[in-house]
Amino acid sequence: MRTSLIALAAAATLATGIAQAETASYAIDPTHTFVTFEIGHFGAAVNRGRFDKKEGSVQFDRAGKTGKVEISFDATSINTGTPAFDKHLQSADLFNAAQHPKISFASDKFVFNGDKVSEVSGQLTLLGKTGPVTFKANQFNCYQSPMLKREVCGGDFEAVIDRTQWGMNYGVEWGFAKNVRLIAQIEAVKQ
């Protein structure tokens, strides 16, 4: 009996080591990674913008169906195509980029549908406040890049947040929308 328990413990330890060995590290490819935001403007139009400076990493174990993402965006790199609007978005009224230049997302859960990631849940830090957000995957795939000669994994994700949960209240009393749609297209290169 004792021999069986020792053998079982050894097998469990070996299995744990094998599972950990399958976790791969990926670096965010900034040329194929963007986070954009959309917010309604009095029901007449939709304002859109993106963050041009970003960095991050992904830990991904396809066989174990686990993962971890850490990505950050520079609030001073907001780009709407209109410099005056960018400046207002960066002001203390909205993103307060001078005091809170970094926006970050750290995942704590990957959900799979078969072999594909279907959603990623984690914590969004914005304006110095942290709260839960779940991004649903519109698509997800891993492929062998013919240019990089390495595996690349990525997808197109989206979430809707209530910006007031992070203290971004500007314009709500005038009828500006609270809900903001976040679209994250992310590709990461296996290291």
C-alpha positions as CSV (number, residue, x, y, z in Angstrom):
1,M,0.0,0.0,0.0
2,R,2.8,2.4,0.9
3,T,4.5,1.7,-2.4
4,S,1.3,2.6,-4.2
5,L,1.0,5.9,-2.4
6,I,4.6,6.8,-3.2
7,A,4.1,5.9,-6.8
8,L,0.9,8.0,-7.0
9,A,2.6,11.0,-5.4
10,A,5.5,10.7,-7.8
11,A,3.1,10.5,-10.8
12,A,1.2,13.5,-9.6
13,T,4.4,15.5,-9.2
14,L,5.6,14.5,-12.6
15,A,2.2,15.4,-14.2
16,T,2.4,18.8,-12.5
17,G,5.8,19.4,-13.9
18,I,4.7,18.4,-17.4
19,A,1.6,20.7,-17.2
20,Q,3.8,23.6,-16.1
21,A,6.2,23.0,-18.9
22,E,3.5,23.5,-21.5
23,T,2.9,27.1,-20.5
24,A,4.5,29.3,-23.1
25,S,5.4,33.0,-22.9
26,Y,4.3,35.5,-25.5
27,A,5.1,39.1,-26.0
28,I,2.5,41.5,-27.2
29,D,3.1,42.6,-30.8
30,P,2.4,46.3,-30.8
31,T,1.9,46.5,-34.6
32,H,-1.0,44.1,-34.3
33,T,-2.4,45.1,-30.9
34,F,-4.8,47.9,-30.3
35,V,-7.4,48.9,-27.8
36,T,-10.1,51.2,-29.1
37,F,-13.0,52.7,-27.2
38,E,-16.5,53.8,-28.4
39,I,-19.0,56.0,-26.6
40,G,-22.3,57.4,-27.8
41,H,-22.5,61.2,-28.3
42,F,-26.1,62.3,-27.5
43,G,-27.5,59.4,-29.5
44,A,-26.4,61.1,-32.7
45,A,-22.9,59.7,-33.3
46,V,-20.3,57.5,-31.8
47,N,-17.0,58.9,-30.6
48,R,-14.0,56.6,-31.1
49,G,-10.4,56.6,-30.1
50,R,-7.4,54.3,-29.4
51,F,-4.2,54.1,-27.5
52,D,-1.1,54.1,-29.6
53,K,1.5,53.1,-27.0
54,K,1.0,49.7,-25.4
55,E,3.0,46.8,-24.0
56,G,2.4,43.5,-22.3
57,S,2.8,39.8,-22.1
58,V,0.8,36.6,-22.2
59,Q,1.3,33.3,-20.5
60,F,-0.7,30.6,-22.4
61,D,-1.2,26.9,-21.9
62,R,-3.4,25.6,-24.6
63,A,-3.4,21.9,-23.3
64,G,-4.1,23.0,-19.7
65,K,-6.6,25.6,-20.9
66,T,-5.2,28.4,-18.8
67,G,-3.7,31.7,-19.4
68,K,-2.7,35.1,-18.1
69,V,-2.5,38.5,-19.7
70,E,-0.8,41.7,-18.5
71,I,-1.2,44.6,-20.8
72,S,-0.9,48.4,-20.3
73,F,-1.7,51.5,-22.3
74,D,-0.3,55.0,-22.1
75,A,-3.1,57.4,-21.6
76,T,-1.0,60.2,-23.1
77,S,-1.1,58.3,-26.4
78,I,-4.9,58.7,-27.0
79,N,-5.5,59.2,-30.7
80,T,-8.9,60.1,-32.1
81,G,-7.6,61.8,-35.2
82,T,-8.5,65.2,-33.7
83,P,-5.7,66.8,-31.6
84,A,-8.1,69.1,-29.7
85,F,-10.3,66.2,-28.7
86,D,-7.3,64.1,-27.8
87,K,-6.2,66.9,-25.4
88,H,-9.6,67.1,-23.8
89,L,-9.7,63.3,-23.3
90,Q,-6.2,63.4,-21.7
91,S,-7.4,66.3,-19.3
92,A,-8.5,65.9,-15.7
93,D,-12.1,65.9,-17.0
94,L,-11.7,62.4,-18.4
95,F,-8.5,60.2,-18.5
96,N,-6.5,62.5,-16.3
97,A,-3.3,61.4,-18.1
98,A,-1.0,63.7,-16.1
99,Q,-1.9,62.0,-12.9
100,H,-2.8,58.5,-14.2
101,P,-0.7,57.9,-17.3
102,K,-1.0,54.1,-17.2
103,I,-4.2,52.1,-17.9
104,S,-3.7,48.4,-17.4
105,F,-5.6,45.1,-17.6
106,A,-4.4,41.9,-15.8
107,S,-6.4,38.7,-16.4
108,D,-7.1,36.0,-13.9
109,K,-9.2,33.6,-15.9
110,F,-9.3,32.3,-19.5
111,V,-12.5,30.5,-20.6
112,F,-12.3,28.1,-23.5
113,N,-14.9,26.8,-26.0
114,G,-13.1,23.7,-27.3
115,D,-9.5,24.7,-28.2
116,K,-10.4,28.4,-28.6
117,V,-10.4,31.1,-25.9
118,S,-14.0,32.4,-25.6
119,E,-13.5,35.0,-22.9
120,V,-10.8,36.5,-20.7
121,S,-11.7,37.9,-17.2
122,G,-9.5,40.2,-15.1
123,Q,-9.0,43.5,-13.5
124,L,-8.9,46.9,-15.3
125,T,-7.1,49.7,-13.6
126,L,-8.2,53.1,-14.8
127,L,-7.8,56.5,-13.0
128,G,-6.1,54.7,-10.1
129,K,-9.2,52.4,-9.5
130,T,-9.3,48.7,-10.2
131,G,-12.4,46.7,-11.1
132,P,-13.5,43.5,-12.8
133,V,-14.0,43.3,-16.6
134,T,-14.7,40.3,-18.9
135,F,-13.7,40.5,-22.5
136,K,-15.6,38.2,-24.8
137,A,-13.7,36.8,-27.8
138,N,-15.3,37.4,-31.2
139,Q,-12.5,35.3,-32.7
140,F,-9.3,33.6,-31.5
141,N,-6.6,31.7,-33.2
142,C,-2.9,30.6,-33.0
143,Y,-0.9,30.3,-36.2
144,Q,2.7,29.9,-37.4
145,S,3.8,33.3,-38.7
146,P,5.5,32.9,-42.1
147,M,7.4,36.2,-41.5
148,L,8.4,35.7,-37.8
149,K,8.9,31.9,-38.1
150,R,7.2,31.7,-34.6
151,E,3.8,30.9,-33.2
152,V,1.5,33.9,-32.8
153,C,-1.8,33.8,-30.9
154,G,-4.4,36.4,-30.8
155,G,-8.0,37.5,-31.1
156,D,-10.5,40.2,-31.2
157,F,-12.2,40.8,-27.9
158,E,-14.8,43.2,-26.6
159,A,-16.4,44.4,-23.4
160,V,-18.8,47.1,-22.3
161,I,-18.0,49.0,-19.1
162,D,-19.7,51.6,-17.0
163,R,-17.0,54.3,-16.9
164,T,-18.5,55.9,-13.7
165,Q,-17.4,52.7,-11.8
166,W,-13.8,54.1,-12.3
167,G,-14.8,57.7,-11.4
168,M,-15.0,59.0,-15.0
169,N,-18.2,61.0,-14.6
170,Y,-17.7,63.9,-17.0
171,G,-20.8,64.9,-19.0
172,V,-23.1,62.3,-17.4
173,E,-25.3,65.1,-16.0
174,W,-25.6,66.5,-19.6
175,G,-26.7,63.1,-21.0
176,F,-23.3,61.7,-22.1
177,A,-23.4,57.9,-22.1
178,K,-22.0,56.0,-19.1
179,N,-21.3,52.8,-21.1
180,V,-18.2,52.5,-23.1
181,R,-17.4,49.7,-25.6
182,L,-13.8,48.5,-25.4
183,I,-12.5,46.6,-28.4
184,A,-9.2,44.8,-28.0
185,Q,-7.4,43.3,-30.9
186,I,-4.4,41.5,-29.6
187,E,-1.6,39.4,-31.1
188,A,1.3,38.0,-29.2
189,V,4.4,36.3,-30.4
190,K,5.8,33.2,-28.7
191,Q,9.1,33.8,-27.1
